[in-house]
């Protein structure tokens, strides 16, 4: 730490004083914390797992996310990109995991997670043989779709969380608005490092206000242990070929999101194109660490778009700084009291903090599209991919004529639809109509 410098916070390499690195790292964790543990909570509930096992899986989810983020930041061999990307448990796999878990067993889900992760990891290592089909216009369109897909997530959180009894209540509007305004005002009035932690400041203001409104439930802290070691292989893996194939399809969808996130962070935060090595490593860690997640009884991990928006907004790309967040996540898993405290942050507070970040991803997508050029060919790819991908998935019932596996992949996943359409259009449309590719 002798060479730690505050200005390194805007550089990929170098160390930053812990007094400044920890708040920014914590900001990254708070941006994705609830989204990281929610898939596990839903999965455990629907599959009928008892409360003690659910608690252990939540603990494991935090540890796995921290491990995945550290490997992504600091690659092991060819696994990891070295880019400022935060990893976490993915919602993309939830429907398929629940279907397999209720139709077969939770052990079958774990077997699918392990095998599917290995397959995606291997695809990542050999990415140079197939990555050429993902041209700049395809990547830019997918990034834009990711941004649009997150807008409803931020809005739902702002209103109190989808399915909440007080969804859209006045206190959620007030807390969400105050949180958002606190972030904006703090960012406008401050300079340098303080501007970087505007999201954290807004979250603290919103959290304190929500306590006065009685929105914070501290009862979850009762009976929480001080320290608990993670449970390895809480379920015996079982292997079913049909179930594995359906999970592999979802892994390919998750890979498209990782490609989009990795491209976005390189283009928007580092101001350069992503390298083949970085993209290969990003996909490899996505797959192989997902297999490790299976050993912990968790569903797969992926890159978190929430944090890509945070990086684009704050311009903080330092691996050491974001790595402190990963360490905090691991500690949250080892020390359950810490993790339980983080879960008390109301959804309205998170919505107020993240709504701007998600919009930043949309803007980043527009910027990437602009760099590709709005030629007739590119415009066709963008227009058709986004209109069908975003439009059809908002009317998910229209997919009812298709098999369950098709519905689970595409019906509510606009990123998957946009990616597939953009790839197909990029391959079939004549290339002589544009000079920008």
Beta strands, then each sheet from edge to edge (+ up, - down):
strand 1: 87-89
strand 2: 301-303
sheet 1: 1+ 2-
end
